[in-house]
Amino acid sequence: MTTLLRVLTDAQISEIHEKSLAALARTGMRVDSGHARGILEAAGAHVDHADRRVRFPRSLIEASLAAAPRRFSLGGRRRGFELRMNAGECTLMPDGEATMFYDPVTGERRASTRDDWSNATRLIDTMDEVGLYWQMVTAGEDGPDPARSARHWRDTHALFSKHVQDEIAGPRQAEWLLRILETVFGSRERVRETHPFSVLFCPVSPLAMEEPHTDAYLATAGWDIPIAIMPMPMMGSSAPAGLVSTAVAGNAEVLGALCLVQAMAPGTPVIYAPALAAMEPRTGRWAGGGPEHALLGAATTEMGSFYGLPVTASNGGTDHFAPGIQATYERTLNWLLPTLSWPDILIGPGSLGGASTLCLETMVIDVEIYRMSRRLARGLNGTVGEADVVAALDEVGPVGDFLARTATRDAVRGGEWFMPRLGWHGTWDRFEGAGRPDILDEARETAFAAIKGHRPLPFDDGVAAELDAIVAAAEAATAG
């Protein structure tokens, strides 16, 4: 049977849900956008415009949950590419917005560059386990500049052929995004049908929605663009102490934003994606390596499943700033519980130092960790192997072996054994004879080979020129 882990009891799930509703009814959320407050007020929320406070009755939350679709797909440029949400599948998405880069040649941690962004994007496009893009490094180009955003989305779709999920900094950026999507995918109707782009929306913890990002998403109304709602409450800092209390805070923030999304356009696809975290208790900073993150990731997955919504778990962090033993054991531990709870999307490959630093070697190693975790999640299958194990034991007899049997061959080919792609798995003599190869060297060479061999999926005729014209128009509008 498939492995299925639970860290929350039914009573705890009910407690998190009920306390979230109570917090939204009593305290509500600060909603900075007047446009958003108007939409929520029309939907039945209690709004204090002077205080920018919105309180949510239970009836509105329940109606909004009922309106959100349980199943939908995320598409991309690649022919036949489809990520089916809530269909028992799981894929990886890199963590986003790192400012620093671990240089694979010098071993230096330095500010990220445009070339780092390009190499990382090429690498994940070659990895079947990575289904979604999130801007992995800022390369010094973060900020609300519409022209910069237009260039970024043009170049992202040129290099990455699967699903793109990213933030929109403001309404002006949304305007250029929609023009780019319409050009890349041929029409607004095609974008609505295939969902090649989704928005990453991050309410501010505790209990607030900022105006620029909120109005940016509202500007996409009518395009049926999915939204991953990702507040980032941090236990003891921007969330109350206690793992369950942190889950309450994050859950409330997701439900409040979900009400806005469904009031804007009922039936809009929503991904349940709170990035629940625990502060590093000695410094107060976010780090990500503590084992509490594994529990929070599993709890996130279970709460999303309780609502019947697709889930993103964001809990594969590490405190360390360089690839190696600590980064690997922290990632493994913090991914294992969420993976065994089985989200739709798992975030984090390649990130170091509390998601501040991107590392290509770590990206390769993390994909191998994910593959192993996925094998654990698949569990025990009693139908694999010998059709009659008692008869097989009788045929082989005492001190025999099963190497030459058809069932053994079929089980190996059918995936009963995990087949590693990375690391050393041979004898000591061969290891010694090979010069004691190092896994970081192997991961680095694997990344370099993938980047060198990457061939971007070309645009259809005329699309590249039209995208260049859109970027030029954005640059002119920004300069004006």
N, C-alpha and C positions, 0 to 999 in steps of 0.2 A: 504494500500500500504506500501511497505518497506520504512522506513525512509532513506532519503539520504541528507546529509548535504553538502553544498559547502561553502568554505571560499574564493575561488578564482573565479573571473569573467573569462569569456572566453578571455577577453583582457589581463588580468594578466597572464593567462596560456601562451598565445602567447608571451607576453613580456619575461617571464622567459625562454621560449624555445629559442627565438631569441637572447637574451642577452647571454645565455649559449653558443650558437654557435659562437657568436662574440668573447667571451672570449677565447674559444678554438682555434679559428683561429688566434687571435691577440697575446695572451699571451701563449696559449698552456699549457702543463703540463711538469714539470720536471719528467723525467722517468729515474731512476737510473740504471735500468737493460739494459745492452747492448743487451741482447737477445730480450727483449721486444721492444727496439727501432728498431732493425732490422726487427722484424715482422711488426711493424707499418709502417716502411718505405716501405716495400714491398707491403703493402696494400694501399699506396698512401698518407701517412702522410708526412709532411715536417719536417725533422729531422736535428737538429744541434747536432752532437754527442759530440763535444767538450764542449758544454754548457749543454748537456743532456736534451735538450729542444725538445719537440715534439709539432708541431702545426697541428691541425686537420681541413682539408677542410670540408665544408658542405656536399659534396658528400660522403665522407667516413662515416660521422656520420649517414647520412640518410640510406646508404647501411647497416651499422651495425645494426641500429634499425630494418630495414626490415628483417635482417637475424635472429634476436632473436625470438625464439618461443613464442607464446602468451599463450599457454596452455601446461602444463606438470604436472607430479605428483611427489611428494616426498614420498618415501617408507621408510620401516624400517624392523626390524626383526619380529615384531608381525604379525602373519598371518592375511591377509586381510587389513592390515593398509595401508592407502593411503591418503595423503593430496593433493587434486587437486587444483592446482594453477589457478587463474583466472576463478574459477567456482562458485563464489558467496559464498565461505566458508571463515571462519576466525578462527584462532587458536592462542594460546599463546606460547611464547617462553621466558624463563627467561633471564634477563640481565646477561651478562657474566663478568668474570675476577674480581669479588670483592675480595679484599684482607682480609677483616674483616668479622666477624660473630657475630651476636647478639645471645648470649647464652640463650636458652629458659629456662634453669634451674636457672642460677645465675642472668640473666639480664645484664650481662657484655658484652660490646663490646670488642672483642679480636681478635687476629690473627686467621685466619681460619686453620682448621686441616683436615687431610685426612678423619677422621670420619664425620666431618661436610659435606664434599663433598659427601661422601657415603650416608648419611642420606637425604641430599637434592635431590640427584639423585633418590633415592628410592621413595621419596615423589612425585616428578613430574611424575614418571612412573605410579603412581596410579591415576593420575588426567587426566580424559578424555579431559578436556579443554586445557591441555598443550600438544601440538603435536610435539614440537621440543626441543632438548637439545642444550644448549650452556653452556660451563663450567662455573658454577655459582660462584665458589670460587677457587682461585688459590691453596689454602692449602700449600703455600710456595713452590710450584712446577712449577712456571712459568719459562720461559726461553727457550733457543734454544737447549736444550739437546735432541738428537734424541731418546735415550733410555727412557727418562722420557716421551716423547710424545708417544712412542710405548706402554708403560705401561698404560698411561692414556687412549688411544683409546681402548686397550684391555679391561680394567676395565669398561669403559663407555658402551661398547656394551654388557658386561656381566650384567650390572644393568639396562640399559635403552633399551626398546624394540621398541621405536618409532623412529622418524627421528633425526639424529645427524647433527648439523650444527656447525662448529668450525673453528678456524683459523689454518693455517699451518705456522709455524715460518720460514721455509726455505726448500730448495730442499732436504736436507738429511732427514728431517722429512717426506716429501712427499713420499719418497721411502718406508719408513716403513708403512705409512698409507695405501698405495696401497696394500701392502702385507697383511696387516690386513683385509682390506675390501674384498680382494679376498678370504681369508680364511673363514671369517665370513659368506659371502653370496654365496660362492661356486665357483664363477668364475668372471672373468672380464666382461663377457657378461651379467651376472646377475646384476652386479653393474650398467652397462650402461642402462639396461632395467628398473630397479626399482628405481634408484636414492636414495639409502638409506642414502647417506652422501652428504652434500653440504658444500662449502667453504664460510667462512665469510671473505671478503676481504675489507680492510679499507685503501683507499688512504689517504694520509696525507693532511690535509687542512692547507693552501690553495694550491691546484693544484700540487700535487706531488704523485708519486708512488715509494715506497721504493723498493730496489733491493731484499732483502730476501723474503718478502711476495709475490712479483710479480713473482720471479723465482720459488717459491714454487708452485704457481698455474699453471704456465706454465709446470711444471714437471708432471702434471696430464693429459696433452694432450692425447687424444685418449680414455679417460675413460668417457667422457660425464658427468663430475661431475658438477652439477649446482653451480652457484656462486651468492651470495648475495653481492652486491657492496654497502659498507657502509662507505662513508666518514663521518666525524664528525665535520663539520664546526660550529663554535660557534660565534653567532652574537656579534660583537664588539671586538672579540679577534682574532680568526682565520677565520672570515668571516666579510664582511662589515656590518656596522650598518644598520638596517632595516630588517624586516621579509622577504620581497620580495627579497631583495638583498642577504640575507642568502640562500634563496631557489635557486637563480641563481647560487651561488657558489657551493652548494651541487649538483645541477643538472648537472653543467658542469663537476664536478669530476666523477659523475656516467657515463655520456656519454663518457668521455675520456677513462675510464676503460672498458666500454662496447665495444668500438672500438677495444681495444686490445684483449678482449675475443673472439669477432667474427672473428677477423683477424687470431687468433690462430686456431680456429675451428668453422667455420660458423654453426649456429644452436645450439650452446651451450646454455642451459637454464640459464637465467639471472633473478634475483629478484632485483627490484628497491628498494633500502634500505637506502637512505641517512638519517643519524641520525642528523637532523637539531636541533640546540640547541641555547640557549641564555645564555650568561654569567651572573652570579650574579653580578649586577652592582656595589655593594659596595666593593666586594673583587676581582672580575675578575675571580673567579673560576667557574667551571661547577657545578651546583647544581641540576637542573631538576625540581624544584617545581614551578617555575613561570608559570603563565597562558599562556605566549607566546608559551610554548611547545605544548599546545593543538592546537593552531593555526598552528604551524609548522608541527605537525603530520598530521593534516587534509590536509594541503597543499601538503605534501609528497604523501599522498594517491591519491590526485587529479592529481598530475603530473604523477605519475606512470600509472594511469588510462588513462590519455591523450595519453601516448605512447602505451597503450595496454599491459603493462608488469605487472606481479604479483608484489605486493607491501608489504614491511615490514615497519610498523610505529613504531618508537622507542621513543615515547614521554610520557611514563608513570612514570616520575620521582618524587622524593620528596627530599626536603632539609633536612628533619629530620633524625636523626640517631637512633631513637627508634620507635617501633610500637606504634600506638595510633592515636589520633584525627588528628594531622597535617598530618602525613603520609597518612592517609586514605582520607582526603578531597583533598589533592593535587593529589594523584593517581587518584581519581574519576574524578576530573576536567580534568586532563591532558589525561585521556583515553577517556573521553566521546566524544569529537569532532572527534578524529581519528576513534573511533568505528562507529560513525554515518556516517563517510565517507566510512567505510567498507574496510579495508585493508585485505590482505590474512593472514598476520602474525602481531601480536601485541606483542611488547616486554616490559618486565618490572616487571612481578609479583615477589614479594619477595625482591626487592631491596630497600635499604634505603641509605640516606646520599649521594645523587648524585651517586648512583650505586657502592659505595665503600663497602657496607655492605649487607650481606645476612641475612634474617630473616625468619624462618619457619612459625611463626604465621602470618606474613605479607603475605607470599605466600598463605596461606589458605584464608585470608580475601580478597586478591586481586583477587583470582579466583571467589569469590562471587561477587565482583564489576564487573568483566568481564561478569558474567552471567547476571547481571542486565542490563549492557550496551548492551549486545547482545539482550535482550528483547526489549529495546528501539529501536535498529536498525531494529528489525523485523517489527515494525510499527503497523498500524491499518489494520485489516483484516475484511472487510465488509461481508465476507461469513461465519464467525463464529457466532454461536448462532442460534437464531430463524430464520427459513426459511422465515417467514412472521411476522415481528415485529409488524405491525399494528394489525394483527389478534391476536397475543399473548397478546398485551395490552388490547384488547377487551375481550379476554377470562378471563384474571386475574381480570380486572376491577379495579376501584378505591380502594386504600388502601389494595390491595392484595399483594402477594409475588410470586417470581419466583423460590423459593428454590427447589421445588419438580419437576420442569419441566425437561424433558429429555435433552433439549437444554442446560440447565445450567450444568447438570452433564457432558455432552459431552464437553462443553467448558472448564470446569475445567480440565478434563482428557486430553484435546487436547492442553493445554498450553496457553490458553487465559489469565489465571492468572499466574503471576510469583510465583513459589513455592520456597521460600528461604530455604537454607540448613544451614544457620548460623545466629546467633543473636537471640534476644528475640522478639517474635511476638504474645505473649499471653496477658492475662489481668494483671493488676497491682497486684491483690491479689495473683495470681499464681507466679508472679515475686518476690513478697515479700516472699511468702512461700518457694520459691526455694533458698532463701538466696541471692537474687539480683545477679544472675550469671553475670560474666564479660565476654565480648566477646573475650578478649585476652586469658583468661583461656580456653574458648571453642575452640578457634583456635589452641592453643597449644596442647590440648588433641586430637583434630582431626588430627593434624600432627603426633603426637606420635603414635596414633593408626594405621594410614596409613603406617608409616615406619615399625612398628612392624609386620603388616600383609602382607607386601610386599614379594612376592615370585618371584625372578628373572626368566625370561624366560630362560630355559636351552639351552645351545648350542647343536647342533647335535653331535653325537658320534665322538670323535676324534678331534673336533674343539678346545676345551679348551687346550688340550695338544699341538696342533700345534701353537696356539697363544702364549703359554708359550715359545715354542722354538723360535718363532720370536722375542719375547721380549729378550730372552737370547742372541740371535744373535745381536740384537741392542745394548745391554749392552756391549757385547764383542767388537763390532765395535767402540762404543763410547770410551771405555777404551783404545783401540788400537790407 
